Amino acid sequence: MAVATQTFLKIKEIKEGVVILKGNALRGIMIVSSLNFGLKSAEEQEAIISQFQDFLNSLDFHCQVIVQSRRVNITGYLDQLKKLEQEQKNELLKIQTAEYLKFIQSLLAKGIIMTKRFYIVIPYSAIEVEGTTKKLKGAMTATLNEEEFKVQKSQLWQRMEFLSLGLKRCGLTAYPLTTPEIVELFWGIFHSKQAEAGYYPEMPPEMIS
């Protein structure tokens, strides 16, 4: 990532599945499953809406919902098809495999195969909880020590568990992203074309903590 981009981002560090911002506020990111609302009966739809409304009303902190649309990354699958075509001894099966490969590639070229991913970003800030701005200037420059990080991470995790349980009542499943998954998510946002092509960078060991 370029220096200019790093300067633009508010992220200081990604550690133990937690995003640490430059102001020392924490962010947790959870990926959430989806459900086919349109296929549910009217009664089921009403129940889901009611449960989701109750869930939102139960929150005493804000969170951010992110919906990411992207062409499906099936580079590995295409590579397997190419290998299968090359190794195929039956001439008819070889031709059929080649035609199927062309068909999949044509769908990708048209952007037809798309996927949606749903994320929830959960915040935690000691300053926000304490309800004071006296320490704001120092908090913006100071580095969290290990004990402070563990305490604040524990509070963040409690919020994430609360969200997970609330979403479960709505028929959804939420999982927290690990450090490599968060790095990959942000990398994909700023390198969308490479991500869609199936390329992801090797993660430096210092970024996987």
C-alpha positions as CSV (number, residue, x, y, z in Angstrom):
1,M,0.0,0.0,0.0
2,A,1.4,3.4,-1.0
3,V,2.5,5.9,1.6
4,A,-0.1,8.4,0.5
5,T,-2.8,5.8,1.0
6,Q,-1.5,4.9,4.5
7,T,-1.5,8.6,5.4
8,F,-5.1,8.9,4.2
9,L,-6.3,5.9,6.2
10,K,-7.2,6.3,9.9
11,I,-5.9,2.8,10.7
12,K,-2.9,2.6,13.0
13,E,-2.7,-1.1,13.4
14,I,-4.6,-4.4,13.0
15,K,-4.0,-6.7,15.9
16,E,-5.6,-9.9,17.2
17,G,-8.6,-9.4,14.9
18,V,-9.1,-5.7,16.0
19,V,-8.6,-2.5,14.0
20,I,-6.8,0.1,16.1
21,L,-7.4,3.6,14.7
22,K,-5.0,6.5,15.0
23,G,-7.0,8.0,17.9
24,N,-6.8,4.6,19.7
25,A,-10.4,3.8,19.2
26,L,-11.1,0.1,18.3
27,R,-13.2,-1.4,15.6
28,G,-14.3,-5.0,15.2
29,I,-15.6,-6.4,11.9
30,M,-18.0,-9.2,11.6
31,I,-19.1,-11.0,8.4
32,V,-22.8,-11.8,8.4
33,S,-24.7,-14.5,6.6
34,S,-27.7,-13.7,4.3
35,L,-31.1,-15.2,3.9
36,N,-33.5,-15.2,0.9
37,F,-36.2,-12.9,2.3
38,G,-38.2,-13.1,-1.0
39,L,-38.7,-16.8,-0.6
40,K,-40.1,-16.5,2.9
41,S,-43.9,-16.6,3.5
42,A,-45.7,-13.4,4.5
43,E,-45.8,-14.5,8.2
44,E,-42.1,-15.4,8.2
45,Q,-41.2,-12.0,6.6
46,E,-43.2,-10.2,9.3
47,A,-41.5,-12.2,12.0
48,I,-38.1,-11.4,10.6
49,I,-38.8,-7.7,10.4
50,S,-40.2,-7.7,13.9
51,Q,-37.2,-9.5,15.3
52,F,-34.8,-7.2,13.4
53,Q,-36.6,-4.2,14.7
54,D,-36.3,-5.5,18.3
55,F,-32.7,-6.1,17.7
56,L,-32.0,-2.6,16.5
57,N,-34.0,-1.1,19.4
58,S,-31.9,-3.2,21.9
59,L,-28.6,-1.5,20.8
60,D,-27.1,1.1,23.0
61,F,-24.1,1.8,20.7
62,H,-23.9,2.6,17.0
63,C,-22.6,0.2,14.4
64,Q,-22.1,0.4,10.6
65,V,-23.5,-2.1,8.1
66,I,-21.5,-2.5,4.9
67,V,-22.7,-4.4,1.8
68,Q,-20.0,-5.3,-0.7
69,S,-20.9,-6.4,-4.2
70,R,-18.2,-8.0,-6.3
71,R,-17.7,-10.4,-9.2
72,V,-17.2,-13.9,-7.9
73,N,-13.6,-14.8,-7.6
74,I,-13.3,-18.3,-9.2
75,T,-9.8,-18.1,-10.5
76,G,-8.9,-21.4,-8.7
77,Y,-11.9,-23.1,-10.3
78,L,-10.9,-21.8,-13.8
79,D,-7.3,-23.1,-13.2
80,Q,-8.7,-26.5,-12.3
81,L,-10.8,-26.6,-15.5
82,K,-7.8,-25.7,-17.6
83,K,-5.7,-28.4,-15.9
84,L,-8.6,-30.9,-16.4
85,E,-8.8,-30.0,-20.1
86,Q,-5.1,-30.5,-20.6
87,E,-5.1,-33.9,-18.8
88,Q,-8.3,-35.2,-20.4
89,K,-7.5,-38.2,-22.6
90,N,-11.0,-38.6,-24.0
91,E,-11.2,-36.2,-27.0
92,L,-15.0,-35.6,-26.6
93,L,-14.7,-34.8,-22.9
94,K,-11.7,-32.5,-23.6
95,I,-13.9,-30.5,-26.1
96,Q,-16.8,-30.4,-23.7
97,T,-14.5,-29.2,-20.9
98,A,-13.0,-26.5,-23.2
99,E,-16.5,-25.3,-24.1
100,Y,-17.6,-25.2,-20.5
101,L,-14.5,-23.2,-19.6
102,K,-15.3,-20.6,-22.4
103,F,-18.9,-20.4,-21.2
104,I,-17.8,-19.6,-17.6
105,Q,-15.3,-17.0,-18.9
106,S,-17.9,-15.3,-21.0
107,L,-20.2,-15.0,-17.9
108,L,-17.3,-13.4,-16.0
109,A,-16.6,-11.0,-18.8
110,K,-20.2,-9.8,-18.7
111,G,-20.1,-9.4,-15.0
112,I,-23.0,-11.7,-14.5
113,I,-21.6,-13.8,-11.7
114,M,-21.8,-11.5,-8.7
115,T,-21.6,-12.0,-5.0
116,K,-22.7,-9.9,-2.0
117,R,-21.0,-9.9,1.3
118,F,-22.4,-8.3,4.4
119,Y,-20.3,-6.8,7.2
120,I,-20.9,-5.1,10.5
121,V,-18.3,-2.7,11.9
122,I,-18.5,-2.4,15.7
123,P,-16.8,0.5,17.5
124,Y,-15.4,0.8,21.0
125,S,-13.6,3.8,22.5
126,A,-12.6,4.3,26.1
127,I,-13.2,8.0,25.7
128,E,-16.7,7.4,24.4
129,V,-17.6,5.1,27.3
130,E,-16.1,7.5,29.9
131,G,-18.1,10.4,28.4
132,T,-15.3,12.9,28.7
133,T,-13.0,14.7,26.3
134,K,-10.3,15.7,28.9
135,K,-8.0,12.9,27.7
136,L,-8.8,13.2,24.0
137,K,-5.6,15.0,23.0
138,G,-3.4,12.5,24.8
139,A,-5.4,9.5,23.6
140,M,-4.9,10.7,20.0
141,T,-1.1,10.4,20.3
142,A,-0.5,7.8,23.0
143,T,0.0,4.2,22.2
144,L,-2.2,1.6,23.9
145,N,-0.2,-0.6,26.2
146,E,-0.9,-4.3,26.3
147,E,-3.1,-4.1,29.4
148,E,-5.2,-1.3,28.1
149,F,-5.6,-3.1,24.8
150,K,-6.8,-6.3,26.4
151,V,-9.3,-4.5,28.6
152,Q,-10.8,-2.5,25.6
153,K,-10.7,-5.6,23.4
154,S,-12.7,-7.5,26.0
155,Q,-15.3,-4.7,26.0
156,L,-15.4,-4.7,22.2
157,W,-15.8,-8.5,22.1
158,Q,-18.8,-8.2,24.5
159,R,-20.5,-5.9,22.0
160,M,-19.7,-8.3,19.1
161,E,-21.2,-11.2,21.1
162,F,-24.3,-9.2,21.8
163,L,-24.7,-8.4,18.1
164,S,-24.1,-12.0,17.2
165,L,-26.8,-13.2,19.5
166,G,-29.3,-10.6,18.3
167,L,-28.7,-11.4,14.7
168,K,-29.0,-15.1,15.5
169,R,-32.6,-14.5,16.6
170,C,-33.2,-13.0,13.1
171,G,-31.9,-16.2,11.4
172,L,-28.5,-14.7,10.6
173,T,-25.0,-15.9,11.6
174,A,-22.2,-13.4,12.3
175,Y,-18.5,-14.3,12.7
176,P,-15.6,-11.9,13.7
177,L,-12.9,-11.5,11.0
178,T,-9.4,-12.5,11.9
179,T,-6.4,-10.2,11.3
180,P,-5.5,-11.7,7.9
181,E,-9.1,-11.5,6.8
182,I,-9.4,-7.9,7.8
183,V,-6.1,-7.0,6.0
184,E,-7.5,-8.9,2.9
185,L,-10.8,-7.0,3.2
186,F,-9.2,-3.6,3.2
187,W,-6.7,-4.6,0.5
188,G,-9.6,-5.7,-1.7
189,I,-11.4,-2.4,-1.2
190,F,-8.5,-0.4,-2.4
191,H,-7.4,-2.9,-5.1
192,S,-10.8,-4.0,-6.4
193,K,-9.7,-5.0,-9.9
194,Q,-6.8,-7.2,-8.6
195,A,-9.2,-8.7,-6.0
196,E,-11.7,-9.6,-8.7
197,A,-9.0,-11.2,-10.8
198,G,-8.1,-13.4,-7.8
199,Y,-4.8,-11.8,-6.8
200,Y,-4.1,-11.2,-3.1
201,P,-0.8,-10.2,-1.7
202,E,1.3,-12.3,0.7
203,M,0.6,-11.2,4.2
204,P,3.8,-10.0,6.1
205,P,4.2,-11.9,9.4
206,E,4.1,-8.6,11.3
207,M,0.6,-8.0,10.0
208,I,-0.7,-11.4,11.2
209,S,-0.9,-11.0,14.9
